[in-house]
Amino acid sequence: MRKYLLLYIFATAMAAMPFADAKALTLIELIDNTDIETVEITVKGSVVRVTGAQGMEMSVYSIAGGVPVVKTRIESNDWTCELSLHKGIYIVQVGKVVRKIVIR
């Protein structure tokens, strides 16, 4: 009986409430994919090669602490850099492009 009484009270309370208009939030975000499509990051040994990123900044982060260990500006369209880092896993960021690299 108690269950039906609670159901009746809930139903009458819901019927007494005014209807509310639901509106969807329209949010359009334009994403610029030009950096992602043109920038390539490759690594061989301790040499990092970056193509298609002239004038951008390259940051290398230690995966252990998340701190930047190298920050440099890329001077040409086909650019190479010898990284003098300890063996390990690092994150390289050029513009919006992010890659994981392994130095062996």
C-alpha positions in Angstrom: 0.0 0.0 0.0 2.8 2.4 0.9 4.4 1.8 -2.6 1.2 2.8 -4.3 0.8 5.9 -2.2 4.3 7.0 -3.0 3.7 6.4 -6.7 0.4 8.4 -6.5 2.1 11.3 -4.8 5.0 11.3 -7.4 2.5 11.1 -10.3 0.5 14.0 -9.1 3.5 16.1 -8.4 4.8 15.5 -11.9 1.4 16.4 -13.4 1.4 19.7 -11.5 4.8 20.8 -12.8 4.8 23.1 -15.9 6.5 21.8 -19.0 9.9 23.1 -19.7 11.4 23.6 -23.1 14.6 21.7 -23.7 17.1 23.4 -25.9 20.2 21.8 -27.3 23.4 23.8 -27.0 24.9 24.3 -30.4 28.6 24.6 -30.3 30.6 24.4 -33.4 34.4 24.1 -33.2 36.4 24.5 -36.3 39.6 22.4 -36.2 42.6 23.3 -38.2 44.2 20.1 -39.4 46.9 21.6 -41.5 49.6 21.0 -38.9 48.6 17.4 -38.4 48.4 16.6 -42.1 51.8 18.1 -43.1 54.1 17.6 -40.1 56.0 14.3 -39.8 58.2 13.2 -36.9 60.6 10.3 -37.3 63.4 9.0 -35.1 66.4 6.8 -35.8 68.7 6.1 -32.9 69.0 9.5 -31.2 68.4 11.6 -34.4 64.9 13.2 -34.8 63.8 14.2 -38.2 60.9 16.7 -38.6 59.5 17.5 -42.0 56.9 20.2 -43.0 57.3 22.3 -39.8 59.5 25.2 -40.8 59.3 28.0 -38.2 57.5 25.9 -35.5 58.9 25.0 -32.1 59.8 21.4 -31.1 59.5 20.4 -27.5 60.7 17.1 -26.1 59.2 16.0 -22.8 60.5 13.3 -20.4 57.8 10.7 -19.9 59.0 10.0 -16.3 58.5 13.6 -15.0 56.6 15.3 -17.8 59.1 18.1 -17.8 60.5 19.6 -21.0 64.1 18.4 -21.6 64.6 20.1 -25.1 63.0 23.1 -26.7 64.2 24.3 -30.1 63.0 26.1 -33.2 62.8 24.3 -36.4 64.7 26.2 -39.1 64.0 24.3 -42.3 61.3 22.2 -43.9 63.4 19.0 -43.7 65.1 19.3 -40.3 67.2 16.9 -38.2 68.4 17.2 -34.7 70.8 15.0 -32.7 69.3 14.5 -29.2 71.8 13.9 -26.5 69.3 12.2 -24.1 69.5 9.2 -21.9 67.9 6.0 -23.0 64.2 6.0 -22.5 60.8 7.1 -23.7 60.1 10.7 -24.6 57.2 12.7 -26.0 57.9 15.1 -29.0 55.5 17.9 -29.8 55.7 20.0 -32.9 52.7 22.4 -33.2 49.6 20.2 -32.7 51.4 17.0 -33.6 52.5 14.8 -30.7 54.6 11.6 -31.0 56.1 9.1 -28.6 59.8 8.3 -29.3 62.2 5.8 -27.8 65.9 6.6 -27.5 68.0 3.4 -27.3 
